[in-house]
Amino acid sequence: MMPQSSPGAQAASAGPVGLTGARDVHYNALRHDPALSGLAMKFLPGKNVALAAALVALSSIVLSGLPGPKTRVVATIFPLFEFVRAVGGDRIEADLLVPAGADIHSWQPRFGDIKKMAGAGGLFLYLGADLEPWADDLIRNAAGPGWTVLEASRGLDLIEDADEAPQGAHGADPHVWLDFAQDQIIIDRIASALTDFSPEEAPYFRASAEAYKAKLEALDRRYREALGSCRGRRLLIGGHAAFAYLVRRYGFVQTAVTGPTPEAVPAPREMVRLVSLAKAEKITTVFFDPSSGDRLARILAAEIGARIRPLHPGHNLAVKAAVPTAFLDLMDQNLENLRHGLGCR
């Protein structure tokens, strides 16, 4: 890119010709804007219209360099909130809709959440795949004019049934953010949506997206390298089946006490079956979702003489502004627990 000279240098080198051009462009602004005209004439006695026009031109250049309003973004769950902040940086104002610790399936928007969707508009970012059953009503009833809706999971390679999900659970598994390759597709979509709002920021959004995708690629490599030679290949989950995308990508099998939704209650015969399976395969670790508690994992572990370790789906983390890569950090913690729990070399 060619360096640009300062406005003052341009005016000095242009001489009278530059002033004449400025007069031609900005004369009407002086004539039709009393505030500008009065200000210019107050400080320019003798009504030097050419010099006054140059003053207006210079002020226009300065004002054009000021940043415009930031794009508002409302993201439903923490991974999407993290992704959009990584791409948008300080060019956006992002809000997380579902608070930390909430059950996203049963949570309902409150008045304060509805207010976030009022105003001049912005980007509403949600996952879809039936994860947020209240999203359609919120979009239809609360979103003011100018809002763009991005369904992050649309068109992705979704798993229709989680591995060994009990109780006849059907439908798409929504935990697609645990597939780090598909996360990169979501990142690209976010960059495109933000560019539609602020085309002048397109280079920034694209560079930020590529930088975060590189981090996701590195995370994926760490998983492949660390989990390639594990003694155990079955994840026994003392809770709901949230890790189907992870096991599909890295060649494991998921066996969970309940199906893809955390509110399901296991039948006694299912617990008996899992105990028999775990003993037969000499499973030494039961994993659990920290946001749902470890009660079922402890019951199962006590029956088979195993340890318990946390494995976080990552959908409703607490927001920590001081840790901009919290999602990636948590996935690294998951990797360490998988390595130890599955006996990986």
N, C-alpha and C positions, 0 to 999 in steps of 0.2 A: 504494500500500500504506500502511495506517495505521501510524504509528510505534508501537512497543511500549514500554511503560514498563519500567523495570528491576524485577527481582524485589523489591528492597528497597522501591521506591516502591509497588508493588502491595500489599505487606504492610502498609505504613504507612497507606495510604488505606483498606484494608479493615478495619482495626481488629480487634476480637474476632471479627467475622463471618468474616474471612479466616482467622484462626487456627482457628476451628471447622471450616471447610471443609478445611483442610490436615489437621487431626486426623482427620476422617472418612475422607479418602482414604488417609492414610499410617499410621494406627494399626496396621493389620495388619502393615505392614513392620517397625514397632518391636517388635511382639509376637513375630513369627516369625523375625526376624533377630537373633540374639544379638549379633553384632558391632555392628550399628547401635544396638541397644538399649543395649548397654554403653557405647558411645561417647557417646550422648546423655545417659545418666544420669550419666556421669562428670563432664560439664561442666555438668550442669543439676541441682544438688542440689534435693531436695524433690520429685523425680519429677514435674516439670511436663510432663505428657504433651502438652499442647497446644503448648507452646513447642518440645518435642522434635520433634513432628510437623512443625512449621513448618520446623525445621532440616533434616529429611529432605526436605521439599518443595523447599527452596531448593537442596539438593545435587542433587536430581533434575533441576532446571532447568539447573544448571550442567553436569552430566554429559551431558544431552541435547544440549547445544550443541557437544560435542566431535565432530570428524570421525570417521566410521566407517572401516573398512578399505578400502583402495583396491582397485579391480577389477584383476585381473591380466589382461594381454593378451599373447599371443604372435602376432606377425605374421611371415609367411614371407619377404616381400621388402620392399625399402626403400620403394617408393612407399606400400604399405599401412602400414608402420611410421610413415612420415611423416604419413599421413592420420590414423591413430588418435591419434598424439600431438597433432596439431593440434586434434582434437575433444576428447580427454580431458584434455589438459593435466596439471596436477599432481593430478588426481583419479584417475589410473590409474598402474599400474606396467607398462610395456611392454618387451618383449624382442623383438629381431630374431633370427629363427631362422637364416636362411642368411647366413653371414659374407660380408664384402666380398671381391670377387674370385672367389668360388666359381661354378662352372658349375651353375646351378640344376637343369639337366636330369639331371646325373649325381651331384650331391651327395646324400649319405645322412646321416641324423641319427646323431649319436654319443650316447654314454651321457649326457653332460652336457645335450644337447638334449632327450633323453627325460625327464630329471629336471624340466625346465621344465613338463612337462605333468602332473606329479604334484600332489598337494596338494588344496586345497579347491575348486579349479575356477577358471574364468575364461572369457575369450573367446579362441578360436583363430581367427585371421583369415588366410585364404589366398585366392589368386586363383582357382584352378580352371583350366578350359580346358586341362587336361593339362600345365600349366606345372610343377606339383609332383607328379610321378608317385608319390612316396613318401608323400604326405600322407594318403591313405586308411589305409595301414598304421599310420602314426603315430597317427592319431585312434583307430583301432580298438584298438591294442595299448598305447598309452601314456597316453591321456587318462583321468584319474581322474574320479570323479563330480563333477557340477556344472559341467562344461565345456560351453559353447555354441560351436557351429561356424558360422562365417559364410563362405560361398563368395561372394566379392565379385563375380565375373563372371556369376553365375547370372542369366539373364534379360536380360543386356545385348545390344546389337546387335553381335555378334561377326562378324568376317570369317572365312569358312570356308576361303578360300584366299588367301594373300598374293599381291599383284600379281607376275606373272611369276616365281613361285617355281619353280626348276628341280628336276629329279630327282623329279618326281612327288609333291612334298610335299602332304599333305592334312591336314584337320582344322582346328579353330579356331585362329586366330592369337591367342596369349595376351597380346600387348603392348597390351592395351586401355587401360592407364593413360596412353598417349600421345594419347588422345582426351580433352581436358580437359572436354568436356561430360559424358561418361560418368563421369568422375571425380567429378562432383558427385552423381551417383546413388549412387556408393559411399560418399561422405561422409555422405549422408542415412542410409544403411543402418547405418553405423558408429554414428552418433548414436543411432539407434533401439536398436541392440544394447546400447550402454553404458547407455542409460536403463533397459532391462530389469533390469540389475544394480543400478543406483542411481537409482531413480525420483526421489529428492529432488534429484538433480543435473540433472534434465531441463532446466531453464532454462539452466544453464551449458553443457551439451552442445549444445543447440540454438543458442545464441548463437555458440559457437565454430565450429559447423558452418557457419552462415551467413557468418561472417567469412572462413573459408577458401574457401568457394564463391565469394565475391566476388573473392578473389585469383585463383581459377581463371578466372573470367569475364574479369577484366582481362587475364590472360595470353592467353586466347583472342583477345581484341580486338587485342592487340599482334601476334599471329601473322597475323591477317587483314589488318591494315593494312600490315604489313611485307612480306608475301609476295603481295600482290595484283597486283604488276606486276613480275614477275621475267622476265629474258630466257630463262632455262632453266626447263623444267617437269619435268625428269626428275632424280630422285635416283639417282645411280650409287653403289652401296654396295659397297665392297671388303670384304665380309664377309657376314653373314647378313641376311635380309630381316626386319628388326625394326620397320619404320616404316610398315606398311600403314595403320594408323589415322591417322597424321599426314598421309600423302599423300591419303587419302580425304577428310579434313576440309578440307584447304586446296587441293585441286585439282591435285595433282602425280601423277607416275607413279614408282613405285619399281622399279629394276632392280638386283638383287643378285647377287653371285657365287655365293652359296649360298642355301638356303631359310630358313625361319623358325627352324631350329635351328642353333646356332653350330658344332656339331661336324661338320657336313657338309663334304665335300671336293669342290671343283669339278672337273669333268671338263675336260681340255685344250680340247676343242671348245667348251665354254661360255666359256672365257676368250677364245678366238679370236672368238667371236660378239660378246662384249662390247666387245672392242677395235674391231671393225668398226663397231658401233653408235655407240660414243663418238666415233669419228672422223667418222662421217657427220653427227652432230648437233653437232659441235664442242663437246663437253663439256670444261670446263676444270677441274673439281673432282671428285675421288673422295672420298667420305665413308667413315669407318670407325668402328667401335665401339671406344673406348679399352680397354674391359675384355677384348676379344678380341684386341687387337693390330692393327698396321697392315701386316703383311707382304703380304697380298693386295692391299691398297690401293696400296702402293708399287709392286708389280709391274705392276698395271694402269695406274697413273699414269705410270710410266716408258714404257710402250708408247704412250701417247697424248699425252705431253707435258703432263700436268696436275698440279695441286697436290693435296695431300690435306688434309682437315680432319676433326676429330673430330665425331661425332654420337652422343650417348650415349643408349641405350635407358633407362637409369636404374633397372634392376631390382636391381642389387647394389652400390649405392654404399656408401662408408665412412660410418659414423655420426659426425657432428660435432655434439655437443650445443650448441656455441656458435653454430651456424647453424641455427636452427629451421626455416627455409624453404629448406633445401638442395635439395629437389626443384624448387621454383619457380626458384631461382637457376640450376640446371643447365638447365632448359628455356629460360631466357632466354639462356644461353650457346649452346644449340643454335640458337636463333633467329638470333643474330648470325652463326654459321657458315653457316647456310642463306642469309642475306641476301648475304653475301660470296661464297659458293660458287655461287649461282645468278644472280648479277648483278641483284639486286633494286634498284629505284630508291627 
